[in-house]
Amino acid sequence: MADDMTYGALAVASRRRVLEVLRQADAPQDAVALAQATGLHPNTVRFHLKVLIEAGYVVQATVPRSGPGRPQAVYTGVTPAAEAGGYALLAEMLAGQLDDLDGSALAQRAGRRWLHRTAPAGAGPAATDPAAAPTGAGATATLDEAALRATALFAELGFDPVRTPHAGAARIELHACPFLDVARRHPDVVCGVHLGLLRGTVDGLAPQAFDTELYPFVRPGVCAAEIRRRQS
C-alpha cells in the first residue's frame, strides 16, 4: 500500500470520524448506522468507506438480512498496514516511559518547546516560559483572539477543532486526535503535550492573561480545550 494512499485516506476529518466510529463499535456496522453515528449523508459515508477500504483501514463483509432482500454490506475497522506501525510503536514506547516519571509536566514542557522551535523568529520567549513575560503583558488581547489562535493551531495539526458555546470561556472541541490510540492508554502524557501546545500558543499571544485547560474524552473520541480570561 503506497504511503500517499495510506496517509491521504486520513486527510479528511469526516473520514477519520467514520473510521473512529468503526474502531469503537462492538460489531460490524452498515453505512446507514455509520451515517447516523457521524451525522453524514449515507452516500458520503459510502464514499469514505471505499477510500478507507482501498487504504487498508477497513474491510467489508456481507451478512444476511433479517428480512427479504440481498445480503447487507457491513464494515469493520482493522489495524493499518505496517507503514504507520513504526511511528505508533515509538509513540507508545516513549509515552509509556514518561508515564513512569512526572509524565504530565514533562509532556507539557515538550509541547511548549516544540512550539517555541517552530515559532517565527522574534516571537519571544513567552510560549516556552510564560514567567519570562511581564505581568499583565498582552492584557488587551481578547478571549476570541486567543481562541482563534488556538483553533488555528489545532486545525493545522489535524485535530478537526470546533468552537462550541460555553459560559464564561472559549471552548474548542477536538474531534480528531492524531494520537488517539496512544492517548487512550497514556492520557497524562499525550494530552499533556497538547495542553503544552495550547498554553504556549495562548501565552505567546497574551502572556499571563488567560487560564487554559484541556479535558480528555468529554465524549468518546472528543477532547475539549477551554480558555478563560485570568482573574486579577
C-alpha positions as CSV (number, residue, x, y, z in Angstrom):
1,M,0.0,0.0,0.0
2,A,1.5,3.3,-1.1
3,D,2.3,5.9,1.6
4,D,0.3,8.7,-0.2
5,M,-2.8,6.5,-0.3
6,T,-2.4,5.5,3.4
7,Y,-2.0,9.0,4.8
8,G,-4.3,10.6,2.2
9,A,-7.1,8.4,3.4
10,L,-6.9,10.1,6.8
11,A,-6.5,13.6,5.5
12,V,-10.3,14.4,5.7
13,A,-11.8,14.9,9.1
14,S,-15.2,13.4,8.4
15,R,-13.4,10.3,7.0
16,R,-11.5,10.0,10.3
17,R,-14.8,10.2,12.2
18,V,-16.1,7.3,10.2
19,L,-13.0,5.2,11.0
20,E,-13.2,6.2,14.6
21,V,-16.8,5.0,14.9
22,L,-15.8,1.7,13.4
23,R,-12.9,1.2,15.7
24,Q,-15.1,1.9,18.8
25,A,-18.0,-0.3,17.6
26,D,-18.5,-3.7,19.2
27,A,-19.8,-5.2,15.9
28,P,-19.6,-4.5,12.2
29,Q,-21.6,-1.5,11.0
30,D,-23.5,-0.8,7.9
31,A,-23.5,2.5,6.0
32,V,-26.8,3.7,7.5
33,A,-25.7,3.1,11.1
34,L,-22.4,5.0,10.3
35,A,-24.3,7.9,8.8
36,Q,-26.4,8.1,11.9
37,A,-23.4,8.0,14.2
38,T,-21.4,10.6,12.3
39,G,-24.2,12.9,11.1
40,L,-23.0,12.4,7.5
41,H,-25.2,11.5,4.4
42,P,-25.1,7.8,3.7
43,N,-23.7,8.4,0.2
44,T,-20.8,10.4,1.8
45,V,-20.2,7.6,4.2
46,R,-20.1,5.0,1.4
47,F,-17.5,7.2,-0.5
48,H,-15.4,7.4,2.7
49,L,-15.6,3.7,3.2
50,K,-14.4,3.0,-0.3
51,V,-11.3,5.1,0.3
52,L,-10.7,3.5,3.7
53,I,-11.0,0.0,2.2
54,E,-8.5,0.8,-0.6
55,A,-6.1,2.2,2.0
56,G,-6.4,-0.9,4.2
57,Y,-8.1,0.7,7.2
58,V,-11.5,-1.1,6.7
59,V,-12.7,-4.4,5.5
60,Q,-16.1,-5.2,4.0
61,A,-18.2,-8.3,4.5
62,T,-21.8,-9.3,3.7
63,V,-24.4,-10.7,6.2
64,P,-27.9,-12.0,5.5
65,R,-30.7,-9.5,6.2
66,S,-33.3,-10.3,8.8
67,G,-36.0,-9.9,6.1
68,P,-36.1,-10.3,2.4
69,G,-33.5,-8.7,0.1
70,R,-30.0,-9.1,-0.9
71,P,-27.2,-9.6,1.7
72,Q,-26.2,-6.5,3.6
73,A,-22.8,-4.9,3.4
74,V,-21.1,-4.3,6.7
75,Y,-17.8,-2.8,7.6
76,T,-15.1,-3.3,10.3
77,G,-12.1,-1.2,11.2
78,V,-8.8,-3.0,11.0
79,T,-5.2,-2.2,12.1
80,P,-3.5,-0.1,9.4
81,A,-0.6,-1.7,7.4
82,A,2.9,-1.7,8.8
83,E,4.0,1.6,7.2
84,A,2.5,3.6,10.1
85,G,3.3,1.0,12.7
86,G,6.8,2.2,13.5
87,Y,5.7,5.6,14.5
88,A,2.8,4.2,16.6
89,L,5.2,1.9,18.3
90,L,7.7,4.6,19.0
91,A,5.0,6.9,20.4
92,E,3.7,4.0,22.6
93,M,7.2,3.3,24.0
94,L,8.0,7.0,24.8
95,A,4.6,7.6,26.3
96,G,4.9,4.5,28.5
97,Q,8.3,5.6,29.7
98,L,7.1,9.1,30.6
99,D,4.2,7.6,32.5
100,D,6.8,6.2,34.9
101,L,8.1,9.7,35.5
102,D,6.4,13.1,36.0
103,G,4.8,12.5,32.7
104,S,2.3,15.3,32.5
105,A,4.7,18.1,33.4
106,L,7.4,16.8,31.1
107,A,4.9,16.4,28.3
108,Q,3.6,20.0,28.7
109,R,7.2,21.3,28.6
110,A,7.8,19.2,25.4
111,G,4.7,20.8,23.8
112,R,5.9,24.3,24.7
113,R,9.4,23.5,23.5
114,W,8.2,22.2,20.1
115,L,6.0,25.3,19.7
116,H,9.0,27.6,20.5
117,R,11.2,25.8,18.0
118,T,8.6,26.2,15.2
119,A,7.6,29.8,16.1
120,P,8.6,32.6,13.8
121,A,11.9,34.4,14.7
122,G,11.3,37.2,17.2
123,A,8.1,35.7,18.6
124,G,9.6,36.0,22.1
125,P,10.2,33.5,25.0
126,A,6.6,33.5,26.5
127,A,5.5,30.5,24.5
128,T,8.2,28.4,26.2
129,D,8.3,30.2,29.6
130,P,5.3,32.4,30.4
131,A,7.2,33.7,33.5
132,A,9.6,35.4,31.1
133,A,6.9,37.9,30.2
134,P,6.0,40.8,32.5
135,T,2.8,40.5,34.4
136,G,-0.2,41.9,32.5
137,A,1.6,41.7,29.2
138,G,-0.9,41.2,26.4
139,A,-3.9,42.1,28.6
140,T,-5.5,43.9,25.7
141,A,-5.9,40.6,23.7
142,T,-9.4,39.3,23.7
143,L,-10.7,35.9,24.5
144,D,-11.9,35.5,21.0
145,E,-8.4,36.3,19.6
146,A,-6.9,33.7,21.9
147,A,-9.5,31.1,20.8
148,L,-8.8,31.9,17.1
149,R,-5.1,31.4,17.6
150,A,-5.6,28.1,19.4
151,T,-8.2,26.9,16.9
152,A,-5.8,27.6,14.0
153,L,-3.0,25.6,15.6
154,F,-5.2,22.6,16.3
155,A,-6.6,22.7,12.8
156,E,-3.1,22.8,11.3
157,L,-2.1,19.8,13.4
158,G,-5.2,17.8,12.2
159,F,-7.4,17.9,15.3
160,D,-10.6,19.0,13.5
161,P,-11.3,21.7,16.1
162,V,-14.9,23.1,16.5
163,R,-15.7,26.2,18.6
164,T,-18.7,25.5,20.8
165,P,-20.7,27.9,23.1
166,H,-19.7,27.8,26.7
167,A,-20.4,30.3,29.5
168,G,-17.5,32.4,30.5
169,A,-15.0,30.6,28.4
170,A,-13.9,29.9,24.8
171,R,-14.4,26.1,24.3
172,I,-12.8,24.2,21.4
173,E,-13.8,20.6,20.9
174,L,-11.1,18.4,19.3
175,H,-12.8,15.8,17.1
176,A,-9.8,14.0,15.5
177,C,-6.8,13.5,17.8
178,P,-3.9,12.2,15.6
179,F,-2.6,10.2,18.6
180,L,-6.0,8.8,19.8
181,D,-4.9,5.2,20.3
182,V,-1.8,6.2,22.4
183,A,-3.8,8.9,24.2
184,R,-6.3,6.3,25.5
185,R,-3.6,4.4,27.1
186,H,-1.4,7.3,28.2
187,P,-3.7,10.4,28.6
188,D,-1.4,12.2,31.0
189,V,1.4,12.2,28.5
190,V,-0.3,12.7,25.2
191,C,-2.9,15.2,26.5
192,G,-0.1,16.9,28.4
193,V,1.7,17.6,25.2
194,H,-1.4,19.0,23.7
195,L,-2.0,21.2,26.8
196,G,1.5,22.5,26.5
197,L,0.8,23.4,22.9
198,L,-2.4,25.2,23.9
199,R,-0.8,27.1,26.8
200,G,2.2,28.0,24.7
201,T,0.0,29.3,21.9
202,V,-2.2,31.4,24.2
203,D,0.8,32.7,26.2
204,G,2.5,33.6,23.0
205,L,-0.4,35.9,22.2
206,A,-1.0,37.3,25.7
207,P,1.4,36.1,28.4
208,Q,-0.3,35.5,31.8
209,A,-3.6,36.9,30.5
210,F,-5.6,33.6,30.2
211,D,-6.1,30.3,32.0
212,T,-6.2,27.2,29.8
213,E,-7.3,23.6,30.4
214,L,-7.6,20.5,28.3
215,Y,-10.3,18.0,29.2
216,P,-9.7,14.5,27.7
217,F,-12.5,12.4,26.3
218,V,-15.5,14.6,27.3
219,R,-17.3,12.3,24.8
220,P,-16.0,9.2,23.0
221,G,-13.1,10.3,20.8
222,V,-13.6,14.0,21.6
223,C,-11.5,16.2,23.9
224,A,-12.2,19.8,24.8
225,A,-9.9,22.8,25.3
226,E,-11.1,25.8,27.4
227,I,-9.6,29.3,27.6
228,R,-10.7,31.8,30.2
229,R,-9.6,35.3,31.0
230,R,-7.5,35.2,34.1
231,Q,-9.0,37.0,37.1
232,S,-6.7,39.6,38.6
